[in-house]
């Protein structure tokens, strides 16, 4: 017997502090045929990371439902936080989980992007595998300048969205994509030297000549009294958690900086982490039962 197809969608919203808004978005993501299997609100980043599994139509309906609530309740004109952002429903990537190809996710993402723009009158950009033009394959390039920079660029007729109005309102814009499951991995450094964190991030990321399949930014986290190198491991089979941690540790050590701990935000494939890795990278707050993707699939199916 062939298992039914299972799609994933990982909407990230620009709200990590107001519990009423977070709860409203999470409720909206739970629609028939889809299951919200993970959510984490980060007040430092002021961001809500979620994962929904289900059939093709259900994950699209869930993402649209969550985006509708976010657009109604989040005002980007007054949003601040440590994580780069450009919209209330900031990014909505679809990913293959079981019995699904990347082409399936690209087709789904492109159709969903058009529906999202039309339904919510929202500027929408396609990125990663779903990008219509090569220069938008990188989420960092799409989100360059964040909400304020993108708003001003679009107002001058530049960097226009793939779908939706040619103006950013209070809800900003949304990036919709198709990608492999990625790992959001943050390494926290001792001290508050934000310039050092940014320099380390540039050194370890792919675009700076560092490790392949690695995106990284460095910034201050005032609430923790420290700085972080925040990374996306785009393909853990190419660059894994330990590889990324060791690269940051080397760069930090050369500048006389220590590492306090690290964290995984969201889910991680089972093959990407071992028990030994947890201690090796000083992982804080990791819950395998809630964060290992394969442990959630059976219930979602």
Backbone torsions as a table, in degrees:
resi	resn	phi	psi	omega
1	UNK	NA	127.6	179.8
2	UNK	-83.6	131.1	179.9
3	UNK	-67.6	148.5	177.3
4	UNK	-66.6	153.8	177.6
5	UNK	-63.7	142.7	177.3
6	UNK	-133.7	117.9	176.9
7	UNK	-100.6	155.7	171.8
8	UNK	-122.4	148.0	171.0
9	UNK	-135.8	139.7	-172.2
10	UNK	-124.9	71.0	-179.3
11	UNK	-69.4	135.5	174.4
12	UNK	-116.0	128.6	-175.9
13	UNK	-116.4	150.3	-177.0
14	UNK	-87.2	62.4	176.4
15	UNK	-158.8	119.5	178.6
16	UNK	-135.7	13.4	-174.1
17	UNK	-124.3	-38.2	-176.4
18	UNK	-87.8	109.3	-174.3
19	UNK	-64.2	-32.9	-180.0
20	UNK	-65.8	-39.1	178.6
21	UNK	-70.8	-42.0	178.1
22	UNK	-60.0	-46.0	-179.9
23	UNK	-63.7	-39.8	-179.2
24	UNK	-64.5	-42.1	178.6
25	UNK	-65.0	-45.3	-179.6
26	UNK	-62.2	-39.4	176.6
27	UNK	-62.5	-41.0	-177.2
28	UNK	-66.8	-28.3	-178.8
29	UNK	-73.3	-15.5	-176.6
30	UNK	-94.1	99.2	-179.4
31	UNK	-122.0	160.1	178.7
32	UNK	-55.6	132.2	179.4
33	UNK	91.4	-6.8	179.6
34	UNK	-131.6	152.3	-179.1
35	UNK	-133.0	127.0	173.1
36	UNK	-75.9	107.5	-174.3
37	UNK	-98.9	-13.8	-179.6
38	UNK	-157.8	140.8	168.5
39	UNK	-152.2	143.1	178.6
40	UNK	-145.0	123.5	177.2
41	UNK	-99.8	128.4	-179.1
42	UNK	-115.1	107.3	-178.1
43	UNK	-67.8	-30.3	178.4
44	UNK	-64.4	-48.2	178.6
45	UNK	-79.4	-16.6	-174.2
46	UNK	54.7	59.1	-171.0
47	UNK	-150.0	143.8	176.9
48	UNK	-115.6	120.3	179.8
49	UNK	-105.5	127.8	-177.5
50	UNK	-133.3	158.4	173.6
51	UNK	-137.4	130.0	179.4
52	UNK	-124.1	133.0	176.3
53	UNK	-116.3	146.5	178.4
54	UNK	168.8	-169.1	178.0
55	UNK	-77.6	172.3	-172.6
56	UNK	-54.9	-54.1	-176.3
57	UNK	-67.7	-36.9	-175.3
58	UNK	-67.6	-42.4	-179.1
59	UNK	-67.1	-32.7	176.8
60	UNK	-67.7	-43.1	178.6
61	UNK	-64.2	-39.0	179.3
62	UNK	-63.7	-46.1	-179.4
63	UNK	-62.9	-40.6	179.0
64	UNK	-66.5	-40.2	179.4
65	UNK	-64.1	-44.7	178.2
66	UNK	-64.5	-41.0	179.3
67	UNK	-63.6	-38.7	-179.8
68	UNK	-60.6	-43.2	178.9
69	UNK	-66.8	-43.5	-179.4
70	UNK	-61.5	-44.2	-179.7
71	UNK	-62.1	-34.9	-179.1
72	UNK	-75.9	-28.5	-169.8
73	UNK	-111.4	-10.6	-176.6
74	UNK	-114.2	125.4	178.8
75	UNK	-108.3	109.9	-176.9
76	UNK	-68.7	-18.1	177.4
77	UNK	-64.4	-22.8	-177.1
78	UNK	-118.7	14.1	-177.1
79	UNK	-90.9	132.3	172.5
80	UNK	-135.4	152.0	179.2
81	UNK	172.7	169.0	-174.8
82	UNK	-76.1	-20.4	-173.9
83	UNK	-94.0	138.4	174.6
84	UNK	-56.5	140.7	-178.3
85	UNK	-155.3	155.0	177.6
86	UNK	-135.9	-4.4	-179.2
87	UNK	-162.2	165.1	179.1
88	UNK	-62.1	-52.6	169.1
89	UNK	-95.3	87.6	-161.8
90	UNK	-69.8	-57.4	178.7
91	UNK	-136.0	143.2	179.6
92	UNK	-135.9	88.0	177.9
93	UNK	-94.9	139.7	174.0
94	UNK	-100.6	146.2	-177.7
95	UNK	-141.9	148.8	176.1
96	UNK	-76.9	136.7	179.7
97	UNK	-119.0	-52.9	-179.2
98	UNK	-149.8	126.3	177.5
99	UNK	66.2	23.9	-174.8
100	UNK	-129.9	138.2	177.4
101	UNK	-96.9	165.0	175.5
102	UNK	-64.5	-35.3	177.3
103	UNK	-60.9	-37.8	176.0
104	UNK	-59.0	-42.2	-177.7
105	UNK	-71.4	-36.1	176.5
106	UNK	-62.1	-46.2	179.2
107	UNK	-61.2	-43.1	179.7
108	UNK	-64.1	-45.5	-177.7
109	UNK	-61.7	-43.9	-177.9
110	UNK	-66.9	-40.5	176.6
111	UNK	-67.5	-40.4	179.0
112	UNK	-64.9	-40.7	-178.7
113	UNK	-58.5	-42.8	179.8
114	UNK	-66.4	-42.3	179.1
115	UNK	-65.0	-41.6	179.6
116	UNK	-61.2	-45.8	-179.5
117	UNK	-62.3	-42.0	-177.9
118	UNK	-72.2	-43.7	-175.1
119	UNK	-69.5	-38.6	-173.7
120	UNK	-110.5	5.9	-179.0
121	UNK	51.6	54.0	-169.7
122	UNK	-123.7	134.4	173.1
123	UNK	-66.9	130.8	-176.2
124	UNK	-130.4	134.7	178.3
125	UNK	-115.6	138.8	175.0
126	UNK	-96.6	135.1	-176.9
127	UNK	-137.7	174.2	-178.7
128	UNK	55.9	-134.7	-174.4
129	UNK	-65.6	-21.9	-178.3
130	UNK	-87.6	-4.7	-176.9
131	UNK	-57.7	139.8	177.6
132	UNK	-86.9	-21.6	177.4
133	UNK	-130.6	142.3	-174.2
134	UNK	-56.9	-35.0	-175.5
135	UNK	-68.5	-10.5	178.0
136	UNK	-104.5	11.6	176.9
137	UNK	-66.6	-32.1	-179.1
138	UNK	-88.1	123.8	177.4
139	UNK	-62.3	-36.3	179.6
140	UNK	-60.9	-38.2	178.1
141	UNK	-69.2	-39.8	178.5
142	UNK	-63.0	-40.3	-173.2
143	UNK	-94.7	9.4	-177.7
144	UNK	-54.9	130.2	-178.7
145	UNK	85.9	-6.3	-179.4
146	UNK	57.8	-161.7	-175.1
147	UNK	-55.8	-48.8	-174.4
148	UNK	-66.4	-44.3	-179.7
149	UNK	-67.1	-41.4	179.2
150	UNK	-67.7	-41.4	178.1
151	UNK	-56.4	-45.3	-177.6
152	UNK	-69.7	-38.8	179.8
153	UNK	-63.3	-45.8	-179.8
154	UNK	-64.2	-37.2	178.0
155	UNK	-61.7	-26.1	178.0
156	UNK	-95.5	11.8	177.4
157	UNK	79.9	17.5	-179.1
158	UNK	-110.6	157.4	175.8
159	UNK	49.0	47.2	-177.0
160	UNK	-68.7	148.3	-177.0
161	UNK	-69.9	162.0	176.2
162	UNK	-72.9	-33.6	178.7
163	UNK	-140.0	156.7	173.6
164	UNK	90.8	-177.1	-174.7
165	UNK	-66.2	151.5	178.2
166	UNK	-91.9	54.0	177.1
167	UNK	-165.8	141.9	177.4
168	UNK	-100.2	121.3	175.2
169	UNK	-94.1	-157.2	-175.9
170	UNK	-64.1	-24.3	180.0
171	UNK	-87.7	-3.6	178.8
172	UNK	67.4	-144.2	-178.6
173	UNK	-130.1	165.8	-179.1
174	UNK	-126.5	139.3	172.8
175	UNK	-102.3	125.4	178.8
176	UNK	-114.3	131.3	-176.2
177	UNK	-142.7	-179.7	171.7
178	UNK	-135.2	130.9	-175.6
179	UNK	-158.3	167.9	170.0
180	UNK	-69.0	160.8	171.1
181	UNK	-59.7	124.8	177.8
182	UNK	-109.7	166.5	-179.1
183	UNK	-114.2	122.2	174.9
184	UNK	-91.2	113.4	-169.8
185	UNK	-129.9	120.1	-179.2
186	UNK	-112.3	132.9	175.0
187	UNK	-114.5	124.3	-176.7
188	UNK	-98.6	132.3	-178.2
189	UNK	-105.6	150.9	174.7
190	UNK	-68.3	144.3	176.2
191	UNK	90.7	-179.1	-174.2
192	UNK	-125.7	27.8	-178.8
193	UNK	-81.6	90.2	-176.3
194	UNK	-66.3	-36.0	178.4
195	UNK	-61.1	-39.3	178.6
196	UNK	-65.1	-42.1	179.1
197	UNK	-61.7	-40.5	179.0
198	UNK	-67.2	-38.9	178.7
199	UNK	-65.0	-42.0	177.7
200	UNK	-63.1	-43.7	179.2
201	UNK	-59.8	-42.8	178.9
202	UNK	-63.2	-36.7	-176.9
203	UNK	-70.4	-34.3	-173.8
204	UNK	-92.2	-20.3	-175.0
205	UNK	-80.7	158.6	-176.6
206	UNK	-57.3	-45.9	-175.4
207	UNK	-66.0	-17.8	178.4
208	UNK	-98.9	8.6	-179.4
209	UNK	89.3	12.9	-179.7
210	UNK	-88.6	-135.2	-175.5
211	UNK	-76.2	147.4	177.8
212	UNK	-71.8	154.4	176.2
213	UNK	56.9	37.6	-178.7
214	UNK	-135.1	126.2	172.3
215	UNK	-110.4	145.5	-177.6
216	UNK	-155.1	144.0	171.0
217	UNK	-136.6	154.6	177.3
218	UNK	-121.3	138.3	179.3
219	UNK	-159.0	165.3	180.0
220	UNK	-81.0	139.2	173.7
221	UNK	-117.3	88.8	-173.5
222	UNK	-57.0	-36.5	-176.7
223	UNK	-64.0	-25.7	178.4
224	UNK	-99.2	-10.0	-176.2
225	UNK	64.0	37.5	-178.1
226	UNK	-152.0	177.9	174.4
227	UNK	-116.6	161.5	-179.6
228	UNK	-134.0	148.3	165.1
229	UNK	-104.2	108.2	-174.1
230	UNK	-98.7	121.0	-172.0
231	UNK	-123.2	150.2	167.0
232	UNK	-114.2	119.4	174.9
233	UNK	-90.5	102.1	-171.6
234	UNK	-69.8	-33.5	178.2
235	UNK	-144.7	102.0	-174.1
236	UNK	-67.1	-17.6	176.2
237	UNK	-74.9	-18.6	178.0
238	UNK	-94.0	-52.1	174.9
239	UNK	-131.2	116.0	-176.0
240	UNK	-96.5	-178.6	-176.4
241	UNK	-61.5	-47.2	-179.1
242	UNK	-64.7	-40.5	178.4
243	UNK	-58.9	-46.1	-178.4
244	UNK	-65.2	-43.6	179.7
245	UNK	-61.2	-45.7	-178.1
246	UNK	-63.3	-37.4	179.1
247	UNK	-64.9	-43.3	177.4
248	UNK	-64.7	-42.6	-179.5
249	UNK	-60.5	-41.2	178.9
250	UNK	-63.7	-46.4	-178.6
251	UNK	-66.2	-39.9	179.4
252	UNK	-66.3	-44.3	-179.4
253	UNK	-60.5	-36.3	-179.8
254	UNK	-68.3	-14.8	178.2
255	UNK	-109.3	11.9	178.0
256	UNK	73.5	22.8	-179.1
257	UNK	-107.2	142.3	176.2
258	UNK	-101.0	168.2	177.3
259	UNK	-110.6	129.6	179.0
260	UNK	-85.5	-52.6	179.8
261	UNK	-166.9	-175.3	178.2
262	UNK	-143.6	169.2	177.7
263	UNK	-149.9	150.6	170.4
264	UNK	-104.7	126.0	178.5
265	UNK	-100.4	117.7	-179.1
266	UNK	91.9	-149.3	-171.4
267	UNK	-101.3	162.5	-179.6
268	UNK	-141.8	136.5	174.6
269	UNK	-63.0	146.2	-176.4
270	UNK	-58.0	-36.4	-177.0
271	UNK	-71.2	-10.7	-173.5
272	UNK	-88.3	-10.4	-175.2
273	UNK	-148.1	141.3	176.8
274	UNK	-118.5	169.7	177.3
275	UNK	-59.0	-39.9	179.8
276	UNK	-65.6	-32.5	179.7
277	UNK	-64.1	-34.2	-175.9
278	UNK	-58.0	-46.2	177.7
279	UNK	-73.6	-38.4	-176.4
280	UNK	-58.8	-41.7	-176.1
281	UNK	-100.2	10.6	176.5
282	UNK	56.2	46.9	-175.1
283	UNK	-71.8	128.1	-176.7
284	UNK	-108.1	133.8	171.5
285	UNK	71.6	18.8	-177.9
286	UNK	-80.9	131.1	179.8
287	UNK	-123.5	101.8	-175.2
288	UNK	-59.2	-36.8	-178.9
289	UNK	-65.8	-27.0	-179.2
290	UNK	-102.2	-15.7	-171.3
291	UNK	-119.8	-10.6	175.8
292	UNK	-87.0	118.6	-171.3
293	UNK	-54.8	-45.8	-175.7
294	UNK	-62.5	-26.9	179.9
295	UNK	-73.8	-14.0	-178.2
296	UNK	-101.1	-14.3	-172.6
297	UNK	-67.5	-42.6	-175.8
298	UNK	-59.7	-44.9	179.0
299	UNK	-65.8	-37.2	179.9
300	UNK	-69.7	-31.7	179.7
301	UNK	-68.4	NA	NA
